[in-house]
């Protein structure tokens, strides 16, 4: 009889060598995050000084913004390099990157998801169009977040007179993954997880790199007792099983069968949005949807579109999807983002990105932090923060149509909304429509080459991507063109000869003044 793979977190961690490349799979807000093992890794390092000088790789964002997730490892002696798809949840690790204490990189989430499969197959790297014209392009930043990032993970290729990016493969020494149940042989199920992420690909990449796999689970089963049809990661790929009986679905939610696909909740069980800028923007973005569309909603303000459709009884007119692998249903909001209620299917993230990169999305509704006169968008690095890119590049470049959403200005502002439109009581802080972006997350030039329709929706006005750059096409009732729009921008947009008023019904629920923090 083979020996059990079950061990304590400390024993599992003690097998990680100094200088190892450690892949951590999961999603933001504690969803599918192996936080128990990450906490043990930090505790082991504090006690022994080992392993140290790690390279940490994470395709998605992970953490709670308060020291959890990847931030358990935010120590420049423990970690020397991070290659992350998204950084927004790990503020302490962001600080290490901004202050040049670690080497910091950001690659698109879908690229990293696919790269794991390449590594598992012992390939040299990934060839992709994803990232062309953005900060990932080696002619711009090559995915570097700070000056300390040296070398190259991305290079330019030309195949049949078409440009591609080549993302270099690298070995994975350790993969830390999470599931629901493990038997003593290490066979892993995921029935109480809200997504599959890259769990299987991560394990395969590590094992075929000659590395090891540590799996955190909630329950332990007897050897041979698991239905093989439920096994997501076979035990042959797993070296150590760590049990965390207190494992939660996410930081916000202990358990919820409706977020795991086990239970469907009645339609209409979704609260209406209050009347504010977010609702106005979500309503206008929803007008860009066509019945039958396959849709991706980004994190933050875009998820309000699902609430609007549910509120208006139109939730079944389109199919929502998420890059984490969900098809159908209503995306969860807040720190539970990445999970879905009433979904039709849940697949591995890598397969979802295959579909996205190939043009499977009819439309993507995504946030913006900054926009320049050309129509380029920044969501990844601004205001002293390294937010990262997540699936934004894959989604925005792959979708047939794109809607960017955000408040017209950043910071606190007081605005009233009623049947007469928008009434600005207190102007916002920083401008979002600026001369120069800190990073290019969406390339307007690449979009124009593909003849991709793009609009930019705010509570004051709507722009579209024109041949020469940003073009103003709609203005809200109650808004003064010069005072409230043009004087609040760093550049002069082209103004459409057919400039029209935004539909007054977007603002007409009731008169309400809101002091709000801009949502990005």
C-alpha positions as CSV (number, residue, x, y, z in Angstrom):
1,X,0.0,0.0,0.0
2,X,1.4,3.4,-1.0
3,X,2.1,6.0,1.7
4,X,-0.4,8.7,2.5
5,X,0.4,12.1,1.0
6,X,-1.4,13.9,3.8
7,X,0.9,16.1,5.9
8,X,0.9,19.4,7.9
9,X,1.4,22.7,6.1
10,X,4.8,23.2,7.8
11,X,6.0,19.8,6.5
12,X,4.9,20.6,3.0
13,X,6.5,24.0,3.1
14,X,9.8,22.7,4.4
15,X,10.2,20.9,1.0
16,X,10.4,24.2,-0.9
17,X,13.9,25.1,-1.8
18,X,15.4,28.6,-1.6
19,X,15.2,30.4,-4.9
20,X,12.3,28.2,-6.2
21,X,9.7,29.4,-8.7
22,X,6.4,29.0,-6.9
23,X,3.1,29.1,-8.8
24,X,0.0,30.0,-6.8
25,X,-3.3,29.4,-8.4
26,X,-6.7,30.9,-7.4
27,X,-8.7,34.1,-7.8
28,X,-9.2,37.4,-6.0
29,X,-11.1,37.8,-2.8
30,X,-10.1,34.4,-1.4
31,X,-11.9,32.5,-4.1
32,X,-10.1,29.2,-4.6
33,X,-7.0,30.7,-2.8
34,X,-4.8,28.3,-0.8
35,X,-4.5,30.9,1.9
36,X,-3.8,28.3,4.7
37,X,-0.7,27.1,3.0
38,X,0.4,30.7,2.1
39,X,0.1,31.7,5.7
40,X,2.1,28.7,6.8
41,X,4.8,29.6,4.2
42,X,5.2,33.0,5.8
43,X,5.2,31.6,9.3
44,X,7.8,29.0,8.3
45,X,10.0,31.7,6.8
46,X,9.7,33.9,9.9
47,X,10.8,31.0,12.1
48,X,13.5,29.4,10.0
49,X,14.6,32.0,7.4
50,X,13.8,29.5,4.6
51,X,13.0,29.1,1.8
52,X,13.7,32.8,0.8
53,X,14.4,34.5,-2.6
54,X,11.4,33.0,-4.3
55,X,9.9,33.8,-7.6
56,X,6.2,33.9,-7.2
57,X,3.9,33.4,-10.2
58,X,0.1,34.0,-10.1
59,X,-2.1,34.2,-13.1
60,X,-5.0,36.0,-11.3
61,X,-5.2,38.5,-8.5
62,X,-5.2,37.0,-5.0
63,X,-5.8,38.5,-1.6
64,X,-8.2,40.6,0.4
65,X,-6.4,44.0,0.3
66,X,-5.7,43.5,4.1
67,X,-2.7,41.2,4.2
68,X,-4.2,38.0,2.9
69,X,-3.5,35.9,-0.2
70,X,-0.3,36.9,-2.0
71,X,0.4,39.6,0.7
72,X,1.3,36.8,3.1
73,X,4.5,36.6,1.1
74,X,5.1,40.4,0.9
75,X,8.6,40.3,2.3
76,X,11.6,41.2,0.1
77,X,13.7,38.5,1.8
78,X,11.1,35.8,1.2
79,X,10.3,36.9,-2.4
80,X,12.6,38.5,-4.9
81,X,10.5,38.4,-8.1
82,X,6.8,38.4,-8.8
83,X,5.1,37.6,-12.2
84,X,1.5,38.4,-11.6
85,X,-1.5,38.7,-13.9
86,X,-3.4,41.0,-11.5
87,X,-2.1,42.9,-8.5
88,X,-5.1,44.8,-7.2
89,X,-5.8,42.6,-4.2
90,X,-2.2,42.5,-2.8
91,X,-1.5,46.1,-1.7
92,X,1.7,45.1,0.3
93,X,3.2,43.3,-2.6
94,X,2.3,46.4,-4.8
95,X,4.2,48.6,-2.4
96,X,7.3,46.3,-2.7
97,X,7.0,46.7,-6.5
98,X,6.5,50.4,-6.5
99,X,9.5,51.0,-4.2
100,X,11.7,48.7,-6.3
101,X,12.2,46.2,-3.5
102,X,11.3,43.2,-5.7
103,X,11.5,42.5,-9.4
104,X,7.9,43.0,-10.7
105,X,6.2,41.8,-13.9
106,X,2.7,41.7,-15.2
107,X,1.5,39.5,-18.0
108,X,-2.1,39.0,-19.2
109,X,-4.1,36.4,-17.2
110,X,-5.1,34.5,-20.3
111,X,-1.5,34.4,-21.5
112,X,-0.3,33.0,-18.2
113,X,-3.2,30.5,-18.2
114,X,-2.2,29.2,-21.6
115,X,1.5,29.4,-20.8
116,X,1.0,26.8,-18.0
117,X,-0.3,24.4,-20.6
118,X,2.7,25.1,-22.8
119,X,5.0,24.4,-19.8
120,X,3.2,21.2,-19.0
121,X,3.7,20.1,-22.6
122,X,7.5,21.0,-22.5
123,X,7.1,23.7,-25.2
124,X,9.4,26.6,-25.7
125,X,6.7,29.3,-25.2
126,X,3.4,30.7,-26.3
127,X,2.8,32.6,-29.6
128,X,-0.1,35.0,-29.3
129,X,-1.5,38.3,-30.6
130,X,-2.6,39.2,-27.1
131,X,-0.8,42.3,-25.8
132,X,0.2,43.8,-29.1
133,X,0.3,47.6,-28.8
134,X,0.0,47.5,-25.0
135,X,2.6,47.7,-22.2
136,X,3.1,44.0,-22.7
137,X,4.6,44.6,-26.1
138,X,8.4,44.6,-25.9
139,X,8.5,47.7,-28.0
140,X,6.9,49.5,-25.0
141,X,7.5,47.9,-21.6
142,X,7.5,44.1,-22.3
143,X,5.4,43.5,-19.2
144,X,7.8,45.2,-16.8
145,X,6.2,46.9,-13.8
146,X,9.3,48.5,-12.4
147,X,12.9,49.4,-13.2
148,X,14.2,46.4,-11.3
149,X,12.6,44.0,-13.8
150,X,15.4,42.9,-16.1
151,X,15.6,40.4,-18.9
152,X,12.9,39.5,-21.3
153,X,9.8,37.3,-21.0
154,X,8.2,38.7,-24.2
155,X,9.7,39.1,-27.7
156,X,8.2,40.1,-31.1
157,X,7.8,37.6,-33.9
158,X,6.7,37.9,-37.5
159,X,4.9,35.0,-39.1
160,X,3.6,35.3,-42.7
161,X,4.0,39.1,-42.4
162,X,1.8,39.3,-39.3
163,X,3.1,40.4,-35.9
164,X,2.9,38.1,-32.9
165,X,4.2,38.1,-29.3
166,X,6.3,35.2,-28.1
167,X,6.0,34.5,-24.3
168,X,8.9,32.5,-23.1
169,X,8.2,29.4,-21.0
170,X,10.0,28.8,-17.7
171,X,10.1,25.9,-15.3
172,X,7.7,25.7,-12.3
173,X,9.4,24.3,-9.2
174,X,6.3,24.3,-6.9
175,X,2.6,24.6,-7.6
176,X,0.3,25.5,-4.7
177,X,-3.4,24.7,-5.5
178,X,-6.7,24.3,-3.8
179,X,-9.6,21.8,-4.0
180,X,-12.4,20.5,-1.8
181,X,-11.8,16.8,-1.1
182,X,-8.6,14.8,-1.3
183,X,-8.0,11.1,-0.7
184,X,-4.8,9.7,0.8
185,X,-3.4,9.2,-2.7
186,X,-3.9,12.9,-3.5
187,X,-6.8,12.7,-5.9
188,X,-8.5,16.1,-5.7
189,X,-12.2,17.2,-6.3
190,X,-13.5,20.7,-6.5
191,X,-17.3,20.5,-6.0
192,X,-17.4,23.2,-3.3
193,X,-15.2,25.7,-5.2
194,X,-16.6,28.6,-7.1
195,X,-14.3,28.2,-10.1
196,X,-11.7,25.8,-11.5
197,X,-9.1,28.4,-12.5
198,X,-5.9,26.8,-13.8
199,X,-5.8,24.1,-11.1
200,X,-5.1,21.1,-13.4
201,X,-2.8,23.0,-15.7
202,X,-0.8,24.3,-12.7
203,X,-0.3,20.8,-11.4
204,X,0.7,19.4,-14.7
205,X,3.2,22.3,-15.4
206,X,4.9,21.8,-12.0
207,X,5.2,18.0,-12.3
208,X,6.5,18.1,-15.9
209,X,9.1,20.7,-14.8
210,X,10.4,18.2,-12.3
211,X,8.7,20.1,-9.5
212,X,6.2,19.4,-6.7
213,X,2.5,20.1,-6.1
214,X,1.0,21.1,-2.7
215,X,-2.8,20.8,-2.6
216,X,-4.9,22.5,0.1
217,X,-8.3,20.9,0.7
218,X,-11.2,21.1,3.2
219,X,-11.9,17.4,3.6
220,X,-10.0,14.1,3.6
221,X,-11.4,10.9,2.1
222,X,-10.4,7.3,2.4
223,X,-8.1,6.0,-0.3
224,X,-10.0,4.9,-3.4
225,X,-13.4,6.2,-2.1
226,X,-13.8,9.2,-4.6
227,X,-15.9,8.8,-7.7
228,X,-13.2,9.1,-10.5
229,X,-15.6,11.3,-12.5
230,X,-15.4,14.0,-9.8
231,X,-11.6,14.0,-9.7
232,X,-10.2,17.3,-11.1
233,X,-6.6,16.7,-10.3
234,X,-5.4,13.1,-10.3
235,X,-3.2,12.0,-7.4
236,X,-0.3,11.1,-9.6
237,X,0.3,14.9,-10.0
238,X,0.1,15.7,-6.2
239,X,2.9,15.4,-3.7
240,X,1.5,16.8,-0.5
241,X,-2.1,17.3,0.8
242,X,-2.7,19.8,3.5
243,X,-6.2,19.9,5.2
244,X,-7.7,23.1,6.3
245,X,-11.0,22.3,8.0
246,X,-11.9,26.0,8.2
247,X,-11.5,26.6,4.4
248,X,-14.0,29.2,3.2
249,X,-15.5,29.7,-0.3
250,X,-14.1,33.2,-0.2
251,X,-13.1,35.9,2.3
252,X,-16.6,37.3,2.1
253,X,-18.6,34.0,2.0
254,X,-18.1,31.0,4.1
255,X,-20.2,28.8,1.9
256,X,-22.9,29.2,-0.7
257,X,-24.1,26.3,-2.9
258,X,-25.6,28.8,-5.4
259,X,-22.0,30.0,-6.2
260,X,-20.7,26.4,-6.7
261,X,-23.4,25.4,-9.2
262,X,-25.1,23.1,-6.7
263,X,-28.2,25.3,-6.2
264,X,-30.1,27.7,-8.4
265,X,-31.8,30.7,-6.8
266,X,-35.1,32.1,-8.0
267,X,-34.9,34.8,-10.7
268,X,-35.6,38.3,-9.3
269,X,-33.5,37.7,-6.2
270,X,-31.0,40.4,-7.2
271,X,-31.3,43.9,-5.5
272,X,-31.8,47.0,-7.7
273,X,-29.0,49.5,-7.9
274,X,-29.6,52.9,-6.2
275,X,-29.9,55.9,-8.5
276,X,-26.4,57.3,-8.9
277,X,-23.6,57.6,-11.5
278,X,-23.0,53.9,-11.5
279,X,-26.6,53.2,-12.4
280,X,-26.7,55.8,-15.2
281,X,-23.5,54.4,-16.7
282,X,-24.7,50.8,-16.4
283,X,-28.0,51.7,-18.0
284,X,-26.2,53.3,-21.0
285,X,-23.8,50.4,-21.3
286,X,-26.7,48.0,-21.3
287,X,-28.1,49.9,-24.3
288,X,-25.1,48.6,-26.3
289,X,-26.2,45.0,-25.9
290,X,-27.9,43.1,-28.6
291,X,-30.3,40.2,-27.9
292,X,-28.4,37.0,-28.1
293,X,-25.0,38.6,-27.3
294,X,-22.3,36.6,-25.5
295,X,-21.0,39.1,-22.9
296,X,-18.0,39.5,-20.5
297,X,-18.4,41.9,-17.6
298,X,-15.3,43.3,-16.0
299,X,-14.7,43.8,-12.3
300,X,-16.2,46.9,-10.6
301,X,-18.6,49.2,-12.4
302,X,-19.3,46.8,-15.3
303,X,-21.0,44.3,-13.0
304,X,-23.8,46.8,-12.6
305,X,-25.0,45.9,-16.1
306,X,-26.1,42.5,-14.9
307,X,-28.1,44.2,-12.1
308,X,-29.7,46.5,-14.6
309,X,-30.8,43.7,-16.9
310,X,-32.2,41.7,-14.0
311,X,-34.0,44.9,-12.7
312,X,-35.6,45.4,-16.2
313,X,-36.5,41.7,-16.6
314,X,-34.0,41.3,-19.5
315,X,-31.6,39.0,-17.8
316,X,-32.3,36.1,-20.3
317,X,-31.6,38.2,-23.4
318,X,-27.8,37.8,-23.3
319,X,-25.4,35.2,-22.0
320,X,-22.9,36.4,-19.4
321,X,-19.5,34.8,-19.2
322,X,-16.4,35.3,-17.0
323,X,-12.8,34.7,-17.7
324,X,-12.6,32.4,-14.7
325,X,-14.5,29.8,-16.7
326,X,-18.2,30.5,-16.3
327,X,-20.9,30.5,-19.0
328,X,-24.4,31.8,-18.3
329,X,-25.9,33.0,-15.0
330,X,-25.5,36.2,-13.1
331,X,-21.9,37.2,-12.0
332,X,-21.4,37.8,-8.3
333,X,-20.2,41.3,-7.3
334,X,-17.6,42.7,-4.8
335,X,-15.0,40.4,-3.5
336,X,-16.9,37.4,-4.7
337,X,-16.3,38.5,-8.3
338,X,-15.1,35.5,-10.3
339,X,-18.1,33.4,-9.2
340,X,-21.5,33.1,-10.8
341,X,-25.0,32.2,-9.7
342,X,-27.3,30.1,-11.9
343,X,-24.5,29.4,-14.3
344,X,-24.9,26.9,-17.1
345,X,-21.3,25.6,-17.2
346,X,-18.0,26.0,-15.3
347,X,-14.9,25.1,-17.3
348,X,-11.1,25.6,-16.8
349,X,-9.9,29.2,-17.4
350,X,-7.5,28.1,-20.1
351,X,-10.4,26.8,-22.3
352,X,-12.4,30.0,-21.7
353,X,-9.4,32.1,-22.8
354,X,-9.1,29.9,-26.0
355,X,-12.7,30.9,-26.8
356,X,-12.1,34.6,-25.9
357,X,-8.9,34.9,-27.9
358,X,-10.5,33.3,-30.9
359,X,-13.4,35.9,-31.0
360,X,-16.1,34.1,-29.0
361,X,-17.2,37.2,-27.2
362,X,-19.7,39.5,-29.0
363,X,-19.1,42.3,-26.5
364,X,-17.0,43.1,-23.5
365,X,-18.0,45.8,-20.9
366,X,-14.9,46.9,-19.0
367,X,-13.7,49.6,-16.7
368,X,-11.3,52.4,-17.5
369,X,-9.0,54.4,-15.2
370,X,-7.5,56.7,-17.8
371,X,-8.1,57.5,-21.5
372,X,-5.9,59.5,-23.8
373,X,-6.8,61.4,-27.0
374,X,-6.0,58.4,-29.2
375,X,-8.5,56.3,-27.3
376,X,-5.9,54.2,-25.5
377,X,-7.0,53.0,-22.1
378,X,-5.1,52.4,-18.9
379,X,-6.4,50.2,-16.1
380,X,-3.1,48.6,-14.9
381,X,-0.9,51.3,-13.4
382,X,-2.0,54.7,-12.1
383,X,-2.0,57.0,-9.1
384,X,1.0,55.2,-7.5
385,X,-0.9,51.9,-7.7
386,X,0.0,48.7,-9.6
387,X,-3.4,47.2,-10.3
388,X,-2.2,44.8,-13.0
389,X,-4.1,43.6,-16.1
390,X,-5.9,40.4,-15.3
391,X,-7.9,39.2,-18.2
392,X,-8.4,42.7,-19.6
393,X,-6.1,42.4,-22.6
394,X,-7.4,39.0,-23.7
395,X,-11.0,40.2,-23.3
396,X,-10.7,43.7,-24.9
397,X,-8.6,42.5,-27.8
398,X,-10.7,39.4,-28.5
399,X,-14.2,40.8,-28.2
400,X,-16.0,41.9,-31.4
401,X,-17.2,45.1,-29.7
402,X,-16.0,46.9,-26.5
403,X,-17.7,49.3,-24.1
404,X,-15.5,51.0,-21.5
405,X,-17.2,52.4,-18.5
406,X,-16.3,54.8,-15.7
407,X,-17.1,58.1,-14.0
408,X,-15.9,61.1,-16.0
409,X,-13.5,62.2,-13.2
410,X,-11.9,60.4,-10.3
411,X,-12.2,61.2,-6.6
412,X,-15.2,62.4,-4.6
413,X,-17.9,64.4,-6.3
414,X,-21.4,65.4,-5.6
415,X,-23.9,64.9,-8.4
416,X,-27.7,64.9,-8.7
417,X,-29.6,62.8,-11.1
418,X,-33.3,63.3,-12.1
419,X,-35.5,63.5,-15.2
420,X,-33.6,66.7,-16.2
421,X,-30.3,64.9,-16.3
422,X,-27.1,65.5,-14.4
423,X,-26.5,68.3,-11.9
424,X,-22.9,68.7,-10.7
425,X,-22.9,70.1,-7.1
426,X,-19.2,69.5,-6.5
427,X,-16.6,68.8,-9.2
428,X,-14.5,65.7,-9.0
429,X,-10.7,65.5,-8.4
430,X,-8.2,64.0,-10.8
431,X,-8.9,64.0,-14.6
432,X,-9.3,60.7,-16.3
433,X,-9.1,62.0,-19.9
434,X,-5.4,62.8,-20.0
435,X,-2.6,63.7,-22.4
436,X,-0.4,60.7,-21.6
437,X,-1.2,57.3,-19.9
438,X,1.1,55.8,-17.4
439,X,0.6,52.5,-19.1
440,X,-1.3,51.4,-22.2
441,X,-3.7,48.5,-21.3
442,X,-5.8,48.8,-24.4
443,X,-4.3,49.8,-27.8
444,X,-6.6,52.0,-29.9
445,X,-4.3,51.6,-32.9
446,X,-4.7,47.8,-32.7
447,X,-8.5,48.2,-32.4
448,X,-8.6,50.5,-35.4
449,X,-6.6,47.9,-37.5
450,X,-9.2,45.3,-36.6
451,X,-12.1,47.7,-37.2
452,X,-13.3,47.0,-33.7
453,X,-16.2,49.2,-32.6
454,X,-15.4,50.9,-29.2
455,X,-17.4,53.3,-27.0
456,X,-16.5,55.0,-23.7
457,X,-19.5,55.6,-21.4
458,X,-19.5,58.1,-18.5
459,X,-22.4,59.7,-16.5
460,X,-21.8,63.0,-18.4
461,X,-21.1,61.9,-21.9
462,X,-20.3,59.1,-24.4
463,X,-17.3,58.9,-26.7
464,X,-16.5,56.5,-29.5
465,X,-13.2,55.5,-31.1
466,X,-12.9,57.4,-34.3
467,X,-10.3,57.2,-37.1
468,X,-8.4,60.2,-35.7
469,X,-8.9,59.4,-32.0
470,X,-11.6,60.0,-29.3
471,X,-14.9,61.4,-30.6
472,X,-17.6,62.9,-28.5
473,X,-21.0,61.5,-29.6
474,X,-23.4,62.0,-26.7
475,X,-23.8,64.5,-23.9
476,X,-26.1,64.2,-20.8
477,X,-29.0,66.6,-20.2
478,X,-28.0,69.3,-17.8
479,X,-24.3,69.2,-18.7
480,X,-22.5,72.2,-20.2
481,X,-20.2,71.1,-23.0
482,X,-17.4,73.6,-22.3
483,X,-17.6,73.8,-18.5
484,X,-18.4,70.2,-17.5
485,X,-16.6,68.3,-20.3
486,X,-14.0,70.0,-22.4
487,X,-12.6,72.1,-19.5
488,X,-12.3,68.9,-17.5
489,X,-10.1,67.1,-20.1
490,X,-6.4,67.4,-20.9
491,X,-7.1,67.3,-24.7
492,X,-9.7,68.4,-27.2
493,X,-11.7,65.4,-28.5
494,X,-13.2,65.4,-32.0
495,X,-16.9,66.4,-31.6
496,X,-19.3,64.5,-33.8
497,X,-21.3,66.6,-36.3
498,X,-24.2,64.4,-35.0
499,X,-23.7,65.1,-31.3
500,X,-26.9,64.2,-29.5
501,X,-28.3,64.1,-26.0
502,X,-28.1,60.9,-23.9
503,X,-31.5,59.3,-23.5
504,X,-33.2,61.2,-20.6
505,X,-34.7,57.9,-19.4
506,X,-31.2,56.9,-18.1
507,X,-31.5,59.6,-15.4
508,X,-35.2,59.5,-14.6
509,X,-35.8,57.2,-11.7
510,X,-35.9,60.0,-9.1
511,X,-34.0,63.1,-8.0
512,X,-31.1,62.1,-5.8
513,X,-27.8,63.7,-4.9
514,X,-24.9,61.3,-4.2
515,X,-21.5,61.9,-2.6
516,X,-19.5,59.1,-4.3
517,X,-16.0,57.7,-4.6
518,X,-15.3,57.1,-8.3
519,X,-15.3,53.4,-9.2
520,X,-12.5,52.3,-11.5
